[in-house]
C-alpha cells in the first residue's frame, strides 16, 4: 500500500511539474510590484466591495498597458497587489494605476489671466469650481454637465494634416451624445472669443483642455455626431495614457501607493541561476555525505530526497503559490528536516542492531522507524503550527515563508515515512543484502558513536556551568542590540531602498558625503558586491530618487538600478507589528504543544533556548551592521525551526529513557540522551552546513545575508538545544 501510494503521488507530481509552471516572485524573475490602498472619501467608504470595484477598473487599465502575465489580486479589505513582470520603470505604471481618473465636462463661466485674481471672485453657486487651464488662465467653471461614464471609447490619434498633432478622440454613448449637443449648443450662443464659449474637460481636478466651440456650430443645436476631440499639445505617451485612463473608467475611491518594489531582470535572473546552482551543488554534496555515512540506505535516502523536491515543486505549482527569496528559506528548512528524519531513523536502527535487540538489519530498520516516529511527528507538528500561524497572522515575505514551509514540511514527512521506508525495507529484505549487512549502513555503529562509547562523558554533571556560558554568549551578542542598535530594513520602517550596479567601485563614505551635499543627509549607503551600491533613505519621491541616481552616476560612471523598493510608513509599521505578533504567537503555541506532549519543564526549556537563539542571532547581525529585513526574519524563523527540531529530538529521547529507567536521576538520563542523539545531531548539522555553505558561496548577493544568518543560527541552535535546553530542564526539574 505504501508503494502504491508513493507511485501515485510521484506520478501526479511529475505530471503537474511538466504541465504547470511554478510562479516565481518578482524578486526572482524581475519586474515591479505595486501595493495600492483604497482611501475613503466623504461620500464613499473603502470597504471590500469598493475595493473589488476599484480592482476591476485597475484590471482594465493594466490590460490596456499591455503587460504580459500581469497579476492583480485583492489583499485584505482595502489593498490591491499589482504585479507587472518585466516593467523596470514603474513611474508610468504607478501614475496610471494611482490616478482616480474622474473625467468631467464643464461650461466655462468666466476667465482671468494669471495675476488678475479669481474671475469674478470665488465660486458663487453649488457645483461651481475655479481651476487653472493648460495656459495658466484661471477659469470659473459651472457644475459638471457630463461625466466620463457616458464616454464609449477614447482613442489616441495623430493628425498630420489638420495640425492638431497628438490628440484623443472621444465617442459618447446613450444620452451622452444628447448631453454633449446640449452643452456645446449653449456655448455656441456666446460671442466668438468670449470665455463662456469655452468648454473645460477636467481630469482629476486638472483642466486638460478648454477649447472654444467652433463658430460653425449653431446656437442651440450643438455638436450632434456624438464625438469630440481633446487637444492640448500632448506627447504620444501622454495621449495614450489619457485614452487609457478614460477607457478604464474612474476609480470609485482614491488609491494610494503604500509599497512599490522593482527588481531588475539581471538581478532576478542572477538570483534564479545562483539559487539553482547553490541548491544543486549543495544537495549533491549533502547526498554524497549521506551516502558515505549510511552507504546503501544513504543512496535510497537521496532518491527519497529527490522525490521530496518533486512533490514540493508540484504542490507549489498546483496551489498557484508564488516562490520568492524568503520562500526559499522554507524549502531549506524542509530539506534539512527531510534529511534529519532519515538520519533519525537510520541512527535508531543502528542502535537497535548494535544492542542486538534486533537480529537482522530488516527488523532493526523497522524498529528504527517505530522509535523515530514520535520525534519526527513532534518536530514536524511544531513546525507546522508555526507555519500556519505565520500564514494567518503575518503578511508580506513572512507569510510567503509560512506557505512554502508548510508545503515543504508535509512533503518531507511523506518522502521519509512513505517513499524512503518503501525503498529501504525492500532493499534490506533482499537475500544478497541479508548475507552482507555491512552494505546497508545499519550494521555499523558509526565513527561518532564508537568514539563516545570509549569515553565516559558527563556533560551535564554541572549544568549551571553550561547555563553560565550561555548567559555570557547571550550578554555579548545582546549588547550589540543595545550598543549598535537593530538596523531595521525599509520593510519594517518605511522608506526607499535603491541598489545600483556601477561601472567602478564607489566608496560608501564618498557617496554618503555627495548625497548629503545634494540634500539627502540621512541617506544610508552600503556596498553591494564588487561594484554595487545600496542607498536607503526615508520616503523619497521619484524626483528625489532621480537626484540620488545622478549623484551615484557621477561617482561610479553609470548607475543601473537593479532593485528599487518603496515602503510606506504605515505599511512598514504594519509589517513589523505583524511579524512580531506572528513570531510571539508561534513561540507560545509551540510552548503549549511541547508542554502537552512532554512536560512543562521540557517545553519551557525548549522555548527558552529558542529565545536565546533569537537574541544571539539578532545581536550578531547588529554587531555586523547587517539589516534586519524580511529575508532576515525568514532566516530567523528557519533557525527557530532547526532549534525546535533539535530540542524535540533530545527531549523525546529523555522521555523514552525516563519510561525505561524510572529510578535513575534525570541528570543522568539527560546526559545519556545527549550522547545517544549526538551522532544524529552531528550528521544532520553537517548536511545542513553543506547546503548553507553552497548558498553562501554560490548564492550571490541576494542570498549571502540569508545564508550567513542560517549558518550562524545553525551553530547557535545546535549548541543551545544540547547545552542550554538540557541543562535548563535539569535545573527546573530540581526546583519543582
Order of alpha helices (4+ residues) and beta strands (2+ residues): alpha-beta-alpha-beta-alpha-beta-beta-alpha-beta-beta-beta-beta-beta-alpha-beta-beta-beta-alpha-beta-alpha-beta-alpha-alpha-alpha-alpha-alpha-alpha-alpha-alpha-beta-alpha-beta-beta-alpha-beta-alpha-alpha-alpha-alpha-alpha-alpha
